[in-house]
Amino acid sequence: MTKEKLKKLFEHISDRGFTKASGFKIRDFEPGNVILEVAPKEELTQFLGYVHAGVVTGLADHAAGAAYASVLPEGKACMTIELKINFMKPAQGEKLAAEARVVSAGGTIGVVQSDVYGETDGERVLCATSLITLRSVSV
């Protein structure tokens, strides 16, 4: 599958449910490396005004799924089977960006590291780092 076809497929997948409601967008899409971003809005914050940990986790997870899916053969998709995340700083900024890179791309199981940064005026702060294991499935 071409890079452009993969990107269009992923945009279609992202245009529904939680990812659509959250406003996740593709910033960069290369096979094995994906950057997603979201502009925080009040509906995504917790009681202290920071972006909710569930949104940060969802952004990291969705980027990881896109990164692994981008290296799978046509007719395959993936689903998360394990996720470990460490929160480093409160998630805040004009945008949050999840940078996901495939660490291991097996035919059945893949492992992806996904880091989430808060970005304001060109400054970036690491908010969370995660290691996500995904399983390839036929579609």
N, C-alpha and C positions, 0 to 999 in steps of 0.2 A: 504494500500500500504506500502511495506517495506521501510525502510530508504534508502537502496541502490537503489531500484527502483525509488524512488522520486528523489534522487540525479542524477541518469542517465537521467531521464526525464528533470530535470532542466538544466543539461549540454546541452542536445539536444536543448532546447528552447533558451539557451544563445548563441548557435553557429550560430547566424544569425543577420543580421541588425546592429542596433546601438550597441548592447552589444558585438557582435563579433568585429566590427570595433574599439570599444574602448578598447577591450582586457580584459573585466571583467572575473574573474576567481573565482571559489569557493575555499575558504580556509577551511571553516568548515560548516557542514550541519547537524543540529539536528532538530527534529520536534519542530517548534515554535521559533527556533534560528538559524540564518544564518549569516555567515560572508563571504562577497565578497571582492575581492581586485582588484586593477588595478595598473599597473606600468605606471606612467605618461610618456607620450611621447609628443614631440613638437606639434603634430597635435591636442592635447587636451588642449593646453594652450591658455590663453588670452594675451592681448598686454603687460602685465607686467611680463609674464612668469609663472604665477600661473596656476594651473589646472582650466579650465573654470567652472563657476558655474553650467552650464548645465550638465556637466559631473558629478560633485559632486552630483547634484540632481538626475541624472539618476542612479548613483551607489546606492544612498540611496533608491530610489524607487524600483529598481530591487531586492535589498536585502529584502525589505519589502514584495514584492510580493512573493518571494520564501518562506519567513518565514510563511506568512499566508497560502499559498498553501500547505505547508507541514503539516498543521493540518486539511485540508479539506478532506472530503470523496472522494474516487475514483470517477472519472467522473466529478469532479469539478475543476475549475481553478479560477483565480481572475483577476480583473482589478482595477486600481486605480480610485477612484472617488473624492478624495480630498487629497491635499498635502500641508503641512505647513512646511517650512524649515527656520531655522535661521543659518546664516553664522557667525561663531565665529572668525575665523582666515583665512588668505589666505591658500588655499589648495596647499600643496607642500610636497615633500618628495620622498624617493625611491619608496614608495608604498602608496596608499590610501586604507584604509579598512573601509567598511561599516558593522557595527554590528547591525543587526535587531532582535528585539524580539517582539513576539506577546503580546500585552497588553490585547486585548479582541478578542476572537475567536467565534463570533456568526456564526450561520449557513448561514446567508445572508451577514452580514457586519462584517468586522474585522478591528481592529485598531492596528497599529504596530509603535513602536518607532525605528528609524534607525539613528544611530550616525556615522559620518564619521571622521576618524582619519588620519592625515598625519604621516607616520612612516619613521624614518631614524635612523640607527644604534641602534635599540632597543628602541629609544625614541618615544613617541606617543604624538601628539598634537591634541586636538579636533578641527576640522575644521568647522563642521556643525552638527546640531541636527534637526531631523524632526519627525513629527507625520503624519502618512499616513493612510487614510481610504480606504479600498478596498471592493469591492463587489464580492461575489461568483457568478460564472456563470457556467452553464452546458457546457461540451465539448463533 
